[in-house]
Amino acid sequence: MPNLVGDVSSAARILPDLKGEKLFIRNGKGAYLWDDKGRRYIDTALGFGAVLLGHSNDAVNAAVSQALSDSAAPSWAHVREHGAATDLAKHTGELSKVIFTNSGSEAVHLACRAARAYTGRGKIAKMAAGFDGWFDDVSYGNVTSKEATFQDGQRPSTERTTLLRFNDFDDVERLFAEDNDIAAVVLEPMLANAGCIMALPGYLKHVQAIAHQHGALVICDEVLMGFRLYPGLAGLREGLNPDIASVGKAIGNGVPVSAVVAKPHILAGFEEGRVIRGGTFSGNPMACAAVTSTLSQLDNSDYEHLISRGNTLREAIEAIFKAHDLIVTTSGYGNVFGIWLGAVAPMTYEQAEKIANPAFTQALHLALREAGVLIMPSPYGRLYISFEHNNRVIEEIKTAFEQAADALSGTFANA
Ligand SMILES: Cc1ncc(COP(=O)(O)O)c(C=O)c1O
């Protein structure tokens, strides 16, 4: 009897069997992964967005190996931690103070603690259907949960978390009129884990203005979008002025590392010992080495070309399905996007729920897997493109989509 619960440690990794077979990955390089049978796949899940430089990056591997052989757990302040913090802070504007953690969930958790401690208030407001990690407080109202959809006059809340509707300008005003105990609003530049729902023009700034007007802080959850569109925080590019941000994933190219970055006065409580931070592995040498190596490579990477390669792929996917009499649309950015069966990408979670078609996405996952491309099997999943996804890889993906569209067109039709 297998000992591993449900075959995987994170539910995000659950995949359907293909012809009675499970998928077990053995290794990866660049845009590719190989399974235990030696079959090669193009990967578009990319460590759920962590692997922006491509799998098994030589320079990151060398830096991490050196850190590992120097000492994995030196206990005390070590020679790589300050350097990594300095490297990170060069990219985060006024959010110049850094605390390293290990996962995105931890970073969000610590960011929320920082906001509660600074404001003396109890609640965190998060976007209904947004994913800000799997810790108790912020996993409330996650995508597909019953709380994620609510009508005017309702306000799903717990003692420590309250929800607001993404892209609803009035809802944020109502929320702050109703509740004066909100320490911070957690904002994502797009609702990525609900299938890449883009923010309406002016929405993010509107939320920020209302939050600040009521003495609440703004936490940009940049675990997924940070360093994806350029080497920095997506929220800053949107013209936001957040107080705190959480980063993770892409800053270590797949090595477990995350961080809270914030304006100095917000984190002063940690420096003065009034607020707790901890973690045996927080700021460990391998994580710090990965950050330094990854950020120096991202600084010299051509994001514009990466995103335009991805946009070409998005257009090709839509055209391929159209040629097979199926209308699909994509939402997001060239290097992180969702696919919807339908002509119009959702602008709210309510719309997303209506057009989400789990059977279609699962069938697409299986058909592409058979054709040698791995995508997430959920309608709210995303396709990522790394710097190793060159034109040749994009062409290979297109060929796989041709095969998949051919297989699916007999079974699925537009509503
Ligand atoms: C926006 C966002 N925040 C937080 C997290 C949690 O990060 P982790 O899975 O590293 O705990 C994720 C993970 O997908 C995320 O996308």
The ligand as an SDF file (V2000), in Angstrom:
LIG
                    3D

 16 16  0  0  0  0  0  0  0  0999 V2000
   -0.3260   34.4700   -5.9930 C   0  0  0  0  0  0  0  0  0  0  0  0
    0.1940   33.3620   -5.1350 C   0  0  0  0  0  0  0  0  0  0  0  0
    0.4040   33.5790   -3.8310 N   0  0  0  0  0  0  0  0  0  0  0  0
    0.8760   32.6340   -3.0030 C   0  0  0  0  0  0  0  0  0  0  0  0
    1.1530   31.3730   -3.4830 C   0  0  0  0  0  0  0  0  0  0  0  0
    1.6580   30.3210   -2.5510 C   0  0  0  0  0  0  0  0  0  0  0  0
    2.9660   29.9760   -2.8620 O   0  0  0  0  0  0  0  0  0  0  0  0
    3.5680   28.5540   -2.4470 P   0  0  0  0  0  0  0  0  0  0  0  0
    2.8620   27.5300   -3.2810 O   0  0  0  0  0  0  0  0  0  0  0  0
    5.0230   28.6840   -2.7880 O   0  0  0  0  0  0  0  0  0  0  0  0
    3.3260   28.3710   -1.0080 O   0  0  0  0  0  0  0  0  0  0  0  0
    0.9530   31.0860   -4.8270 C   0  0  0  0  0  0  0  0  0  0  0  0
    1.2250   29.7440   -5.3620 C   0  0  0  0  0  0  0  0  0  0  0  0
    0.8170   29.3750   -6.4350 O   0  0  0  0  0  0  0  0  0  0  0  0
    0.4610   32.1000   -5.6790 C   0  0  0  0  0  0  0  0  0  0  0  0
    0.2430   31.8840   -6.9830 O   0  0  0  0  0  0  0  0  0  0  0  0
  1  2  1  0
  2  3  1  0
  2 15  2  0
  3  4  2  0
  4  5  1  0
  5  6  1  0
  5 12  2  0
  6  7  1  0
  7  8  1  0
  8  9  2  0
  8 10  1  0
  8 11  1  0
 12 13  1  0
 12 15  1  0
 13 14  2  0
 15 16  1  0
M  END
$$$$
